C-alpha cells in the first residue's frame, strides 16, 4: 500500500505543478507592485521572500530601508510612474517550493527623462501556490539566487534586465 501511495505521488506531482493558477501569482505580484507606487512599504515587505527579509534585519528594518531609499530617490528627482507585472512563465518544482518568473516593467521619471526598466520577479510558493513571495531579479544570476534559495531549479533561466529611454 505504501508503494502504491508513493507511486501516485510521483505520478500526480507533475500534474499539481501544471495545475498552478497563474492568476493568483499575478494578482499577488500586482498588489506588491502597486504598494511600491503607493509608498506602502509594509505590504512590499509582506510579499518579499522571507529569507531576504531576514537578511535585511527583519520586517521593520527592511520597510525602513525601502522608505529611506525611496526618499533618497525622491530627493534626487526620481519617481516611479507605473509598475506592471506580466503573465507568469513556466512553473518549476524546487525542493518543497514552486517557482516561476513574472516579467515586470517599471516606468520611472528622473531629471534626465523617463525610462522603462524591464526585469523579472521570481515568485516563490511554499504552500502549493496559495501564497507567493517575490524577489526582484534585476541583474541577478542563478548563482546569486542560490545564496537565498539553495534549492533553486537550474532549469529556470533568468533573462537579463534591460532599460530603454522613453519620450
DSSP file (Angstrom, degrees, kcal/mol; ACC not computed):
  #  RESIDUE AA STRUCTURE BP1 BP2  ACC     N-H-->O    O-->H-N    N-H-->O    O-->H-N    TCO  KAPPA ALPHA  PHI   PSI    X-CA   Y-CA   Z-CA
    1    1 A X     >        0   0    0      0, 0.0     4,-2.2     0, 0.0     5,-0.2   0.000 360.0 360.0 360.0 -42.1    0.0    0.0    0.0
    2    2 A X  H  >  +     0   0    0      1,-0.2     4,-2.6     2,-0.2     5,-0.2   0.907 360.0  50.9 -60.9 -41.0    2.9    2.4    0.8
    3    3 A X  H  > S+     0   0    0      1,-0.2     4,-2.3     2,-0.2    -1,-0.2   0.878 108.7  51.1 -65.1 -37.0    4.5    1.7   -2.5
    4    4 A X  H  > S+     0   0    0      2,-0.2     4,-2.3     1,-0.2    -1,-0.2   0.908 110.4  49.4 -64.6 -41.8    1.2    2.4   -4.3
    5    5 A X  H  X S+     0   0    0     -4,-2.2     4,-2.2     2,-0.2    -2,-0.2   0.922 111.4  48.7 -63.4 -44.7    0.8    5.7   -2.4
    6    6 A X  H  X S+     0   0    0     -4,-2.6     4,-2.4     1,-0.2    -2,-0.2   0.903 110.3  51.7 -61.6 -41.2    4.4    6.7   -3.3
    7    7 A X  H  X S+     0   0    0     -4,-2.3     4,-2.4     1,-0.2    -1,-0.2   0.906 108.6  50.9 -62.7 -41.8    3.8    5.8   -7.0
    8    8 A X  H  X S+     0   0    0     -4,-2.3     4,-2.9     2,-0.2     5,-0.2   0.900 109.6  50.5 -62.3 -40.9    0.6    8.0   -7.0
    9    9 A X  H  X S+     0   0    0     -4,-2.2     4,-2.1     2,-0.2    -2,-0.2   0.924 111.1  48.4 -63.0 -43.9    2.6   10.9   -5.6
   10   10 A X  H  X S+     0   0    0     -4,-2.4     4,-0.6     1,-0.2    -2,-0.2   0.905 116.2  43.5 -63.0 -41.4    5.3   10.5   -8.2
   11   11 A X  H  < S+     0   0    0     -4,-2.4     4,-0.5     1,-0.2     3,-0.2   0.895 119.3  41.3 -71.4 -40.5    2.7   10.4  -11.0
   12   12 A X  H  X S+     0   0    0     -4,-2.9     4,-2.2    -5,-0.2     5,-0.2   0.681  93.8  81.0 -86.4 -18.3    0.5   13.2   -9.7
   13   13 A X  H  X S+     0   0    0     -4,-2.1     4,-2.0     1,-0.2    -1,-0.2   0.917  93.2  48.3 -56.6 -46.9    3.2   15.7   -8.7
   14   14 A X  H  X S+     0   0    0     -4,-0.6     4,-2.1     1,-0.2    -1,-0.2   0.873 109.8  54.2 -62.5 -32.9    3.8   17.0  -12.2
   15   15 A X  H  > S+     0   0    0     -4,-0.5     4,-1.1     1,-0.2    -1,-0.2   0.912 107.6  49.4 -65.3 -41.2    0.0   17.4  -12.6
   16   16 A X  H  < S+     0   0    0     -4,-2.2    -1,-0.2     1,-0.2    -2,-0.2   0.881 109.6  52.5 -64.3 -37.3   -0.1   19.5   -9.5
   17   17 A X  H >< S+     0   0    0     -4,-2.0     3,-1.0     1,-0.2    -1,-0.2   0.908 111.5  45.0 -65.2 -41.9    2.7   21.6  -10.7
   18   18 A X  H 3< S+     0   0    0     -4,-2.1    -1,-0.2     1,-0.2    -2,-0.2   0.655 102.7  67.7 -76.4 -14.4    1.0   22.3  -14.1
   19   19 A X  T 3< S+     0   0    0     -4,-1.1    -1,-0.2    -3,-0.2    -2,-0.2   0.352  71.2 131.3 -86.6   7.0   -2.3   23.0  -12.3
   20   20 A X    <   -     0   0    0     -3,-1.0     2,-0.9     1,-0.1   109,-0.1  -0.301  61.8-123.7 -61.1 143.3   -0.9   26.2  -10.8
   21   21 A X    >>  -     0   0    0      1,-0.2     4,-1.3   108,-0.2     3,-0.6  -0.795  18.6-166.2 -92.8 107.4   -3.2   29.2  -11.2
   22   22 A X  H 3> S+     0   0    0     -2,-0.9     4,-2.0     1,-0.2    66,-0.3   0.758  85.6  65.4 -64.9 -21.9   -1.2   31.9  -12.9
   23   23 A X  H 3> S+     0   0    0      2,-0.2     4,-2.5     1,-0.2    -1,-0.2   0.910  99.5  50.8 -65.3 -41.6   -4.0   34.4  -12.0
   24   24 A X  H <> S+     0   0    0     -3,-0.6     4,-2.3     2,-0.2     5,-0.2   0.940 111.8  45.2 -63.6 -48.8   -3.2   34.0   -8.2
   25   25 A X  H  X S+     0   0    0     -4,-1.3     4,-2.2     1,-0.2    -1,-0.2   0.895 114.7  48.9 -64.9 -38.9    0.5   34.7   -8.6
   26   26 A X  H  X S+     0   0    0     -4,-2.0     4,-2.5     2,-0.2    -1,-0.2   0.900 109.8  52.1 -67.8 -39.4   -0.1   37.6  -10.9
   27   27 A X  H  X S+     0   0    0     -4,-2.5     4,-2.2     2,-0.2    -2,-0.2   0.934 112.4  45.0 -60.3 -46.0   -2.6   39.2   -8.5
   28   28 A X  H  X S+     0   0    0     -4,-2.3     4,-1.8     1,-0.2    -1,-0.2   0.889 113.5  49.4 -68.3 -38.3   -0.3   38.9   -5.6
   29   29 A X  H  X S+     0   0    0     -4,-2.2     4,-2.4    -5,-0.2    -1,-0.2   0.885 110.5  51.5 -65.8 -37.8    2.7   40.3   -7.6
   30   30 A X  H  X S+     0   0    0     -4,-2.5     4,-2.8     2,-0.2     5,-0.2   0.891 106.6  53.6 -66.5 -39.7    0.5   43.2   -8.8
   31   31 A X  H  X S+     0   0    0     -4,-2.2     4,-1.7     2,-0.2    -1,-0.2   0.917 110.5  47.4 -59.3 -42.6   -0.5   44.0   -5.2
   32   32 A X  H  X S+     0   0    0     -4,-1.8     4,-1.3     2,-0.2    -2,-0.2   0.927 112.2  49.3 -65.0 -43.8    3.1   44.2   -4.3
   33   33 A X  H  X S+     0   0    0     -4,-2.4     4,-1.4     1,-0.2     3,-0.5   0.913 110.1  50.5 -62.5 -43.2    3.9   46.4   -7.3
   34   34 A X  H  X S+     0   0    0     -4,-2.8     4,-1.5     1,-0.2    -1,-0.2   0.848 104.4  59.4 -63.2 -33.5    1.0   48.8   -6.6
   35   35 A X  H  X>S+     0   0    0     -4,-1.7     5,-2.6    -5,-0.2     4,-0.9   0.843 101.1  55.4 -63.7 -33.2    2.3   49.0   -3.0
   36   36 A X  H ><5S+     0   0    0     -4,-1.3     3,-0.7    -3,-0.5    -1,-0.2   0.935 108.8  45.4 -65.6 -46.0    5.6   50.4   -4.3
   37   37 A X  H 3<5S+     0   0    0     -4,-1.4    -1,-0.2     1,-0.2    -2,-0.2   0.768 115.4  48.6 -70.5 -23.2    3.9   53.2   -6.2
   38   38 A X  H 3<5S-     0   0    0     -4,-1.5    -1,-0.2    -5,-0.2    -2,-0.2   0.563 111.4-118.7 -89.9  -9.9    1.7   54.0   -3.2
   39   39 A X  T <<5 +     0   0    0     -4,-0.9     2,-1.4    -3,-0.7    -3,-0.2   0.749  62.9 147.5  77.4  23.4    4.6   54.0   -0.7
   40   40 A X     >< +     0   0    0     -5,-2.6     4,-1.6     1,-0.2     3,-0.4  -0.656  14.3 168.3 -92.7  79.9    3.2   51.1    1.3
   41   41 A X  H  >  +     0   0    0     -2,-1.4     4,-2.4     1,-0.2    -1,-0.2   0.785  68.5  60.9 -70.1 -29.1    6.5   49.6    2.3
   42   42 A X  H  > S+     0   0    0      2,-0.2     4,-2.0     1,-0.2    -1,-0.2   0.890 105.8  48.2 -65.3 -37.9    5.0   47.2    4.9
   43   43 A X  H  > S+     0   0    0     -3,-0.4     4,-1.2     2,-0.2    -2,-0.2   0.903 109.2  53.4 -68.3 -39.7    3.0   45.5    2.2
   44   44 A X  H >< S+     0   0    0     -4,-1.6     3,-0.8     1,-0.2     4,-0.4   0.945 110.5  47.2 -57.3 -47.6    6.0   45.3    0.0
   45   45 A X  H >< S+     0   0    0     -4,-2.4     3,-1.2     1,-0.2    -1,-0.2   0.874 105.5  59.1 -63.1 -37.7    7.9   43.5    2.8
   46   46 A X  H 3< S+     0   0    0     -4,-2.0    -1,-0.2     1,-0.3    -2,-0.2   0.769 110.9  42.5 -65.0 -23.7    5.0   41.2    3.4
   47   47 A X  T << S+     0   0    0     -4,-1.2    87,-2.8    -3,-0.8    -1,-0.3   0.393  93.2 105.6 -99.8   1.4    5.3   39.9   -0.1
   48   48 A X  B <  S-a  134   0A   0     -3,-1.2    87,-0.2    -4,-0.4     5,-0.1  -0.606  89.8 -89.9 -84.1 142.7    9.1   39.8   -0.1
   49   49 A X    >>  -     0   0    0     85,-2.0     4,-1.6    -2,-0.3     3,-1.1  -0.279  40.2-127.7 -51.8 125.8   10.8   36.3    0.1
   50   50 A X  H 3> S+     0   0    0      1,-0.3     4,-2.6     2,-0.2     5,-0.2   0.797 104.6  55.1 -53.7 -38.1   11.2   35.7    3.9
   51   51 A X  H 3> S+     0   0    0      1,-0.2     4,-2.4     2,-0.2    -1,-0.3   0.873 107.0  51.7 -66.3 -33.9   14.9   34.9    3.8
   52   52 A X  H <> S+     0   0    0     -3,-1.1     4,-1.3     2,-0.2    -1,-0.2   0.893 110.3  49.1 -66.0 -39.0   15.6   38.2    2.1
   53   53 A X  H  <>S+     0   0    0     -4,-1.6     5,-2.5     2,-0.2     4,-0.4   0.926 111.4  49.4 -63.9 -44.7   13.6   40.0    4.8
   54   54 A X  H ><5S+     0   0    0     -4,-2.6     3,-1.5     1,-0.2    -2,-0.2   0.911 108.9  51.8 -60.5 -43.8   15.5   38.1    7.5
   55   55 A X  H 3<5S+     0   0    0     -4,-2.4    -1,-0.2     1,-0.3    -2,-0.2   0.774 105.4  56.9 -66.2 -25.3   18.9   39.0    5.9
   56   56 A X  T 3<5S-     0   0    0     -4,-1.3    -1,-0.3    -3,-0.3    -2,-0.2   0.521 128.9 -95.7 -82.5  -5.4   17.8   42.7    5.9
   57   57 A X  T < 5S-     0   0    0     -3,-1.5     4,-0.3    -4,-0.4    -3,-0.2   0.566  75.5 -54.8 103.6  10.9   17.3   42.5    9.7
   58   58 A X  S  ><S-     0   0    0     -5,-2.5     4,-2.4    -6,-0.2     5,-0.2  -0.383  71.8 -61.7 110.4 171.7   13.6   41.8    9.8
   59   59 A X  H  > S+     0   0    0      1,-0.2     4,-2.5     2,-0.2     5,-0.2   0.917 128.1  46.1 -61.0 -48.9   10.3   43.3    8.5
   60   60 A X  H  > S+     0   0    0      1,-0.2     4,-2.3     2,-0.2    -1,-0.2   0.923 114.3  47.4 -64.4 -44.5   10.5   46.7   10.3
   61   61 A X  H  > S+     0   0    0     -4,-0.3     4,-2.4     1,-0.2    -1,-0.2   0.903 112.4  49.8 -65.1 -40.2   14.1   47.3    9.3
   62   62 A X  H  X S+     0   0    0     -4,-2.4     4,-2.5     2,-0.2    -2,-0.2   0.921 110.0  50.4 -65.5 -42.3   13.5   46.3    5.7
   63   63 A X  H  X S+     0   0    0     -4,-2.5     4,-2.4     1,-0.2    -1,-0.2   0.905 111.7  49.0 -60.6 -41.0   10.5   48.6    5.5
   64   64 A X  H  X S+     0   0    0     -4,-2.3     4,-2.6     2,-0.2    -2,-0.2   0.904 109.9  51.3 -64.1 -41.4   12.6   51.5    6.9
   65   65 A X  H  X S+     0   0    0     -4,-2.4     4,-2.4     2,-0.2    -2,-0.2   0.909 111.3  47.2 -62.7 -42.6   15.4   50.7    4.4
   66   66 A X  H  X S+     0   0    0     -4,-2.5     4,-2.7     2,-0.2    -2,-0.2   0.929 112.2  50.6 -64.2 -44.4   12.9   50.8    1.5
   67   67 A X  H  X S+     0   0    0     -4,-2.4     4,-2.1     1,-0.2    -2,-0.2   0.900 111.0  48.4 -59.7 -42.6   11.5   54.1    2.8
   68   68 A X  H  X S+     0   0    0     -4,-2.6     4,-2.3     2,-0.2    -1,-0.2   0.924 112.2  48.4 -64.0 -45.2   14.9   55.6    3.1
   69   69 A X  H  X S+     0   0    0     -4,-2.4     4,-2.2     1,-0.2    -2,-0.2   0.902 111.7  49.8 -62.8 -40.7   15.9   54.5   -0.4
   70   70 A X  H  X S+     0   0    0     -4,-2.7     4,-2.5     2,-0.2    -1,-0.2   0.885 110.0  50.7 -66.3 -37.7   12.6   55.9   -1.8
   71   71 A X  H  X S+     0   0    0     -4,-2.1     4,-2.6     2,-0.2    -2,-0.2   0.899 109.5  50.8 -66.1 -40.0   13.2   59.2    0.0
   72   72 A X  H  X S+     0   0    0     -4,-2.3     4,-1.6     2,-0.2    -2,-0.2   0.897 110.9  49.0 -63.5 -40.0   16.7   59.5   -1.5
   73   73 A X  H  <>S+     0   0    0     -4,-2.2     5,-3.1     2,-0.2     4,-0.2   0.923 110.9  50.1 -63.8 -43.6   15.3   58.8   -4.9
   74   74 A X  H ><5S+     0   0    0     -4,-2.5     3,-1.6     1,-0.2    -2,-0.2   0.915 108.4  52.4 -61.2 -43.5   12.6   61.5   -4.4
   75   75 A X  H 3<5S+     0   0    0     -4,-2.6    -1,-0.2     1,-0.3    -2,-0.2   0.849 108.7  51.2 -60.3 -34.8   15.2   64.0   -3.3
   76   76 A X  T 3<5S-     0   0    0     -4,-1.6    35,-0.5    -5,-0.2    -1,-0.3   0.439 123.4-107.4 -82.6   0.4   17.2   63.2   -6.5
   77   77 A X  T < 5S+     0   0    0     -3,-1.6     2,-0.4     1,-0.3    -3,-0.2   0.705  75.9 135.1  82.6  20.3   14.0   63.8   -8.6
   78   78 A X      < +     0   0    0     -5,-3.1     2,-0.3    32,-0.2    -1,-0.3  -0.869  25.1 167.4-105.6 133.9   13.4   60.2   -9.4
   79   79 A X  E     -B  109   0A   0     30,-2.4    30,-2.6    -2,-0.4     2,-0.6  -0.982  37.5-115.8-143.4 155.5    9.9   58.6   -9.1
   80   80 A X  E     +B  108   0A   0     -2,-0.3    28,-0.2    28,-0.2     3,-0.1  -0.814  26.9 178.6 -87.5 123.1    8.0   55.5  -10.1
   81   81 A X  E     -     0   0A   0     26,-3.1     2,-0.3    -2,-0.6    27,-0.2   0.841  66.4 -11.5 -89.0 -40.5    5.3   56.4  -12.6
   82   82 A X  E     -B  107   0A   0     25,-1.5    25,-3.2     2,-0.0     2,-0.4  -0.987  50.3-160.7-160.7 146.4    4.0   52.9  -13.1
   83   83 A X  E     -B  106   0A   0     -2,-0.3     2,-0.4    23,-0.2    23,-0.2  -0.989  15.8-174.6-132.1 124.8    4.8   49.3  -12.5
   84   84 A X  E     -B  105   0A   0     21,-2.6    21,-2.6    -2,-0.4     2,-0.5  -0.935  11.9-151.7-121.1 146.3    3.2   46.5  -14.5
   85   85 A X  E     -B  104   0A   0     -2,-0.4    19,-0.2    19,-0.2     3,-0.1  -0.953  15.5-150.2-116.4 131.3    3.5   42.7  -14.0
   86   86 A X  E     -     0   0A   0     17,-3.4     2,-0.2    -2,-0.5     3,-0.1  -0.097  38.1 -59.6 -89.2-170.2    3.1   40.4  -16.9
   87   87 A X  E     -     0   0A   0      1,-0.1    16,-0.6    15,-0.1    -1,-0.2  -0.517  61.1-106.5 -74.1 134.0    1.9   36.8  -17.2
   88   88 A X  E     -B  102   0A   0    -66,-0.3    14,-0.2    -2,-0.2     3,-0.1  -0.249  31.9-137.7 -60.4 147.0    3.8   34.2  -15.2
   89   89 A X        -     0   0    0     12,-3.0    -1,-0.1     1,-0.2    13,-0.0   0.064  52.5 -32.8 -83.9-157.8    6.1   31.9  -17.1
   90   90 A X        -     0   0    0      1,-0.1    11,-0.4    10,-0.1     2,-0.4  -0.268  62.1-123.2 -61.6 143.5    6.5   28.2  -16.6
   91   91 A X        -     0   0    0      9,-0.1     2,-0.4    -3,-0.1     9,-0.2  -0.760  27.9-161.3 -90.6 136.3    6.2   26.8  -13.0
   92   92 A X  E     -C   99   0A   0      7,-3.2     7,-2.8    -2,-0.4     2,-0.4  -0.940  17.4-128.8-121.4 139.7    9.2   24.9  -11.7
   93   93 A X  E     +C   98   0A   0     -2,-0.4     2,-0.3     5,-0.2     5,-0.2  -0.727  28.5 176.8 -81.0 133.2    9.4   22.5   -8.8
   94   94 A X  E >   -C   97   0A   0      3,-2.7     3,-2.1    -2,-0.4     2,-0.3  -0.768  59.8 -64.2-141.5  90.6   12.3   23.5   -6.5
   95   95 A X  T 3  S-     0   0    0     -2,-0.3    -1,-0.1     1,-0.3    57,-0.0  -0.531 117.5 -19.1  64.2-124.9   12.5   21.2   -3.4
   96   96 A X  T 3  S+     0   0    0     -2,-0.3    32,-0.3    -3,-0.1    -1,-0.3   0.338 128.4  81.2 -93.7   6.1    9.3   21.8   -1.5
   97   97 A X  E <   -C   94   0A   0     -3,-2.1    -3,-2.7    54,-0.1     2,-0.4  -0.640  69.2-136.6-109.1 165.8    8.6   25.1   -3.3
   98   98 A X  E     -CD  93 125A   0     27,-2.3    27,-2.5    -5,-0.2     2,-0.3  -0.982  25.1-170.4-118.2 135.5    7.2   26.2   -6.6
   99   99 A X  E     +CD  92 124A   0     -7,-2.8    -7,-3.2    -2,-0.4     2,-0.3  -0.917  12.4 161.2-124.6 150.3    9.0   28.9   -8.5
  100  100 A X  E     - D   0 123A   0     23,-1.6    23,-3.4    -2,-0.3     2,-0.4  -0.969  30.9-121.4-156.3 163.3    8.1   31.0  -11.6
  101  101 A X  E     - D   0 122A   0    -11,-0.4   -12,-3.0    -2,-0.3     2,-0.4  -0.883  17.8-164.8-108.0 140.4    9.2   34.2  -13.2
  102  102 A X  E     -BD  88 121A   0     19,-2.3    19,-2.8    -2,-0.4   -14,-0.2  -0.992  24.1-123.0-120.7 127.9    6.9   37.1  -14.0
  103  103 A X  E     - D   0 120A   0    -16,-0.6   -17,-3.4    -2,-0.4     2,-0.4  -0.435  30.8-165.2 -67.2 144.5    8.0   39.9  -16.3
  104  104 A X  E     -BD  85 119A   0     15,-2.9    15,-2.6   -19,-0.2     2,-0.5  -0.996  12.0-164.5-135.6 135.5    8.0   43.3  -14.8
  105  105 A X  E     -BD  84 118A   0    -21,-2.6   -21,-2.6    -2,-0.4     2,-0.5  -0.987   5.5-168.3-122.1 125.9    8.1   46.8  -16.3
  106  106 A X  E     -BD  83 117A   0     11,-2.6    11,-2.8    -2,-0.5     2,-0.6  -0.959   6.9-157.3-114.8 121.5    8.9   49.8  -14.2
  107  107 A X  E     -BD  82 116A   0    -25,-3.2   -26,-3.1    -2,-0.5   -25,-1.5  -0.883  19.9-177.4 -98.2 122.2    8.4   53.3  -15.7
  108  108 A X  E     -BD  80 115A   0      7,-2.8     7,-2.3    -2,-0.6     2,-0.4  -0.891  17.7-150.5-122.0 149.9   10.5   55.9  -13.9
  109  109 A X  E     +BD  79 114A   0    -30,-2.6   -30,-2.4    -2,-0.3     2,-0.3  -0.946  23.4 162.4-116.4 141.2   10.9   59.6  -14.3
  110  110 A X  E >   - D   0 113A   0      3,-1.3     3,-2.0    -2,-0.4   -32,-0.2  -0.921  55.9 -93.3-145.7 169.9   14.1   61.5  -13.5
  111  111 A X  T 3  S+     0   0    0    -35,-0.5     3,-0.1    -2,-0.3   -34,-0.1   0.767 126.5  54.8 -58.3 -23.3   15.6   64.9  -14.2
  112  112 A X  T 3  S-     0   0    0      1,-0.3    -1,-0.3     0, 0.0     2,-0.2   0.505 123.8 -90.2 -87.8  -4.8   17.3   63.2  -17.2
  113  113 A X  E <   -D  110   0A   0     -3,-2.0    -3,-1.3    52,-0.0    -1,-0.3  -0.744  53.3 -48.4 127.0-175.5   14.0   61.9  -18.6
  114  114 A X  E     -DE 109 166A   0     52,-0.6    52,-2.7    -2,-0.2     2,-0.3  -0.669  49.6-179.3 -97.0 151.8   11.7   58.9  -18.5
  115  115 A X  E     -DE 108 165A   0     -7,-2.3    -7,-2.8    50,-0.3     2,-0.5  -0.991  22.6-136.2-148.1 156.2   12.8   55.3  -18.8
  116  116 A X  E     -DE 107 164A   0     48,-3.0    48,-2.5    -2,-0.3     2,-0.5  -0.962  15.2-160.7-113.4 127.6   11.4   51.8  -18.8
  117  117 A X  E     -DE 106 163A   0    -11,-2.8   -11,-2.6    -2,-0.5     2,-0.6  -0.941   5.5-163.4-108.0 124.9   13.2   49.1  -16.9
  118  118 A X  E     +DE 105 162A   0     44,-3.2    44,-2.5    -2,-0.5     2,-0.2  -0.939  30.7 128.7-111.1 119.9   12.3   45.5  -17.9
  119  119 A X  E     -D  104   0A   0    -15,-2.6   -15,-2.9    -2,-0.6     2,-0.3  -0.693  46.8-100.8-145.7-160.3   13.2   42.7  -15.5
  120  120 A X  E     -D  103   0A   0    -17,-0.3    17,-3.4    -2,-0.2     2,-0.5  -0.963  11.9-138.8-135.3 151.1   11.6   39.8  -13.8
  121  121 A X  E     -DF 102 136A   0    -19,-2.8   -19,-2.3    -2,-0.3     2,-0.7  -0.931  19.3-139.0-103.0 132.6   10.2   38.9  -10.4
  122  122 A X  E     -DF 101 135A   0     13,-3.3    13,-1.6    -2,-0.5     2,-0.4  -0.846  20.3-155.5 -88.1 120.0   11.0   35.5   -9.0
  123  123 A X  E     -DF 100 134A   0    -23,-3.4   -23,-1.6    -2,-0.7     2,-0.4  -0.829  10.5-170.8 -99.1 135.5    7.8   34.1   -7.4
  124  124 A X  E     -DF  99 133A   0      9,-2.8     9,-2.4    -2,-0.4     2,-0.4  -0.992   6.3-176.1-130.6 128.3    8.1   31.5   -4.7
  125  125 A X  E     +D   98   0A   0    -27,-2.5   -27,-2.3    -2,-0.4     3,-0.2  -0.992  14.0 178.0-125.7 131.7    5.4   29.5   -3.1
  126  126 A X  S    S+     0   0    0     -2,-0.4    -1,-0.1     5,-0.3     6,-0.1   0.331  79.9  59.8-106.4   3.7    5.9   27.1   -0.2
  127  127 A X  S >  S-     0   0    0      4,-0.5     3,-0.6   -29,-0.1    -1,-0.1  -0.085 123.4 -85.1-125.9  35.0    2.2   26.2    0.1
  128  128 A X  T 3  S-     0   0    0    -32,-0.3   -31,-0.1    -3,-0.2    -2,-0.1   0.656  88.6 -51.2  76.4  15.5    1.3   24.8   -3.3
  129  129 A X  T 3  S+     0   0    0      2,-0.4    -1,-0.2   -31,-0.1  -108,-0.2   0.531 108.6 110.4 101.6   6.9    0.6   28.1   -4.9
  130  130 A X  S <  S+     0   0    0     -3,-0.6     2,-0.4     1,-0.2    -2,-0.1   0.900  86.3  24.2 -78.0 -41.4   -1.9   29.7   -2.5
  131  131 A X  S    S-     0   0    0   -103,-0.0    -4,-0.5     2,-0.0     2,-0.4  -0.963  72.5-163.8-128.2 142.9    0.5   32.4   -1.3
  132  132 A X        -     0   0    0     -2,-0.4     2,-0.3    -7,-0.1    -7,-0.2  -0.943   7.4-164.5-128.5 145.7    3.5   33.8   -3.1
  133  133 A X  E     - F   0 124A   0     -9,-2.4    -9,-2.8    -2,-0.4     2,-0.3  -0.870  20.2-143.7-122.0 163.0    6.6   35.8   -2.1
  134  134 A X  E     -aF  48 123A   0    -87,-2.8   -85,-2.0    -2,-0.3     2,-0.4  -0.906  18.7-167.7-135.8 152.5    8.8   37.7   -4.5
  135  135 A X  E     - F   0 122A   0    -13,-1.6   -13,-3.3    -2,-0.3     2,-0.4  -0.996  30.5-123.9-133.5 132.8   12.4   38.7   -5.3
  136  136 A X  E     - F   0 121A   0     -2,-0.4   -15,-0.2   -15,-0.2    -2,-0.0  -0.653  17.0-160.5 -76.4 127.1   13.3   41.2   -8.0
  137  137 A X    >   +     0   0    0    -17,-3.4     3,-2.7    -2,-0.4     2,-0.3   0.200  32.6 151.0 -95.4  15.6   15.7   39.6  -10.4
  138  138 A X  T 3  S-     0   0    0      1,-0.3     3,-0.1   -18,-0.2   -19,-0.1  -0.310  86.7 -17.9 -53.1 108.8   17.0   42.9  -11.8
  139  139 A X  T 3  S+     0   0    0     -2,-0.3    -1,-0.3     1,-0.2     2,-0.2   0.728 104.7 142.0  61.2  26.0   20.6   41.9  -12.9
  140  140 A X    <   -     0   0    0     -3,-2.7     2,-0.3     4,-0.0    -1,-0.2  -0.645  36.7-151.9 -91.8 155.1   20.5   38.8  -10.7
  141  141 A X     >  -     0   0    0     -2,-0.2     4,-2.4    -3,-0.1     5,-0.2  -0.786  31.5-106.2-117.7 165.6   22.1   35.5  -11.7
  142  142 A X  H  > S+     0   0    0     -2,-0.3     4,-2.3     1,-0.2     5,-0.1   0.870 121.4  55.7 -58.7 -36.5   21.2   31.9  -10.8
  143  143 A X  H  > S+     0   0    0      2,-0.2     4,-0.8     1,-0.2    -1,-0.2   0.911 108.2  46.8 -64.0 -41.9   24.3   31.8   -8.5
  144  144 A X  H >> S+     0   0    0      1,-0.2     3,-0.7     2,-0.2     4,-0.7   0.902 111.8  51.3 -64.8 -40.3   23.1   34.9   -6.6
  145  145 A X  H >X S+     0   0    0     -4,-2.4     4,-3.2     1,-0.2     3,-1.3   0.894 101.9  60.7 -64.5 -39.4   19.6   33.5   -6.3
  146  146 A X  H 3< S+     0   0    0     -4,-2.3    -1,-0.2     1,-0.3    -2,-0.2   0.751  93.3  65.9 -61.7 -23.2   21.0   30.2   -4.9
  147  147 A X  H << S+     0   0    0     -4,-0.8    -1,-0.3    -3,-0.7     3,-0.2   0.859 116.4  27.4 -65.4 -33.6   22.5   32.2   -2.0
  148  148 A X  H << S+     0   0    0     -3,-1.3     2,-0.5    -4,-0.7    -2,-0.2   0.803 134.9  33.0 -91.9 -36.5   19.0   33.0   -0.9
  149  149 A X    ><  -     0   0    0     -4,-3.2     3,-1.8     1,-0.1    -1,-0.2  -0.816  65.9-175.8-126.1  88.5   17.2   29.9   -2.3
  150  150 A X  T 3  S+     0   0    0     -2,-0.5    -1,-0.1     1,-0.3    -4,-0.1   0.794  83.3  53.1 -58.7 -30.7   19.6   26.9   -2.2
  151  151 A X  T 3  S+     0   0    0    -57,-0.2    -1,-0.3     2,-0.1   -54,-0.1   0.082  75.0 150.2 -95.9  26.5   17.1   24.6   -4.0
  152  152 A X    <   -     0   0    0     -3,-1.8     2,-0.5     1,-0.1   -58,-0.1  -0.359  54.8-113.1 -56.2 131.6   16.6   27.0   -6.9
  153  153 A X    >   -     0   0    0      1,-0.2     3,-1.7   -61,-0.1    -1,-0.1  -0.575  17.4-150.2 -74.7 119.2   15.8   24.9  -10.0
  154  154 A X  T 3  S+     0   0    0     -2,-0.5    -1,-0.2     1,-0.3   -12,-0.1   0.667  91.6  71.5 -66.3 -14.4   18.7   25.2  -12.5
  155  155 A X  T 3  S+     0   0    0      2,-0.1     2,-0.5     0, 0.0    -1,-0.3   0.738  79.3  89.5 -71.3 -21.2   16.3   24.6  -15.4
  156  156 A X    <   -     0   0    0     -3,-1.7     2,-0.5   -14,-0.0   -56,-0.0  -0.667  68.4-156.9 -80.0 122.9   14.9   28.1  -14.8
  157  157 A X        -     0   0    0     -2,-0.5     2,-0.7   -16,-0.0    -2,-0.1  -0.873   6.3-143.9-103.6 130.4   16.8   30.7  -16.8
  158  158 A X        -     0   0    0     -2,-0.5   -16,-0.1   -18,-0.0     3,-0.1  -0.831  16.8-139.8 -95.9 112.5   16.8   34.3  -15.6
  159  159 A X        -     0   0    0     -2,-0.7   -20,-0.2     1,-0.1   -39,-0.1  -0.377  28.6-100.6 -67.6 149.9   16.7   36.7  -18.6
  160  160 A X        -     0   0    0      1,-0.1     2,-0.1   -21,-0.1    -1,-0.1  -0.380  37.0-111.0 -69.3 149.8   18.9   39.8  -18.3
  161  161 A X        -     0   0    0    -24,-0.2     2,-0.3   -21,-0.1   -42,-0.2  -0.481  34.5-161.6 -75.8 150.7   17.2   43.1  -17.3
  162  162 A X  E     -E  118   0A   0    -44,-2.5   -44,-3.2    -2,-0.1     2,-0.4  -0.939   8.1-155.8-133.0 157.5   17.1   45.8  -19.9
  163  163 A X  E     -E  117   0A   0     -2,-0.3     2,-0.4   -46,-0.2   -46,-0.2  -0.991   9.7-176.0-132.5 140.3   16.5   49.6  -19.8
  164  164 A X  E     -E  116   0A   0    -48,-2.5   -48,-3.0    -2,-0.4     2,-0.1  -1.000  26.0-120.2-137.2 139.5   15.2   51.8  -22.5
  165  165 A X  E     -E  115   0A   0     -2,-0.4     2,-0.3   -50,-0.2   -50,-0.3  -0.476  29.0-152.0 -72.5 147.7   14.7   55.6  -22.7
  166  166 A X  E      E  114   0A   0    -52,-2.7   -52,-0.6    -2,-0.1    -1,-0.0  -0.856 360.0 360.0-118.3 155.6   11.2   56.9  -23.2
  167  167 A X              0   0    0     -2,-0.3   -52,-0.1   -54,-0.1    -1,-0.1   0.429 360.0 360.0 -85.1 360.0    9.9   60.1  -24.8
